[in-house]
Amino acid sequence: MAATDDDDRPKKKIAHEVGQDLSLLSVEELAARVQLLHDEIGRIEADIAQKRAKRAAADQFFKK
């Protein structure tokens, strides 16, 4: 007998497009998107900090 439970189906990956119509999303879906965007902001800020540190180290090394 084939399993038809929702838990067996692959989970749909949450994606967000800036400017997307939000009217059809539930409160839970909106909250998940907010969390997704917070996580992405954190990832971007960490990358910025890493690049700034590398740049500062290079500037210090090649200081005239």
N, C-alpha and C positions, 0 to 999 in steps of 0.2 A: 504494500500500500504506500503510495507517495505521500510524503509529508507536505502539508499545506499550511503549516504554522507560519505566522509572520516572522517569528524569531529565526527561521531557517533561511529566510530570504536575505540577500546581501543588503546591507544598510546603504541608503542613498547618502552620498557625501554632501554635506552642507556646503553650498557655494553662495556667495553674495556678489551681486553686481551693483555698483554704485548707480543710484538713480532708479533702481528696480521698483516696480509697483509692489507695495507692501500690503495692500488692502486684502489680499487673499490669504495672508499668513496668519497663523494663530499666535497667541501671546507666547506660547512655548517656543514656536519656531523663531519668533522675533528675538526672544531672549537668547536662543542658541546662536543666532547671527551676531548679536551684540558680543557674546563671549568669543566667538570666532574672530571678530574684528579687534577686540581687546588683545587677544593672543597674537594676532598678526602685527599689531602696533608694537607690542613688546618685542617681537622677533626683529622687526625693522629697527627699533631703537637700539637693540643689542648690536646689530650689524653696524649701525652708525657709530656707536661707541668704539667698536673694534677697529673700524676704518680710521677713526680719528686718532686712536692710540698708535696705530701703525704709521700714520702720517706724522705724528709728533715724534716718534722714534726715528723715522727717516730724516725729518727736519733737523733733529738734534745731531744725528750722525753726520749729516752733510752741512752742518752749520758753518758759515763762512767766517 
